Amino acid sequence: MSAVVDDELWSAIGDPTRRTMIDLLLSDGPGTATSLSRRLPVTRQAVSKHLAVLDRVGLIHAEPAGRERHYQVDETQLARAVAQLSAVGSTWDARLRRIKRIAETIERTRTNDKGD
């Protein structure tokens, strides 16, 4: 594959709870583990663990605010993830077009062989 993919980044994004957290942070702005846990079907402790994964791959960053930390999406890293996804999609589109051409060639060959 020609597209360079950050497996750790995509492993982090692969989790549905973490994707929901990113969506919430994008739509509502910065949030805390407590505020996010109110909107998710997981405990605050689970939210904190998911936030740590997202922070480790750079998709979010935290700003201390008293006893809490306010998390927000790192738009540069998110744009990098989107670019990777687009590149992977383009690569697979090209592969599928090639498979289609091969299948059509095989079908034409079989049809011509039956006509002989």
Helices and strands as residue ranges (DSSP letters): H 7-13, H 16-28, H 33-37, H 44-56, E 60-65, E 68-73, H 75-115
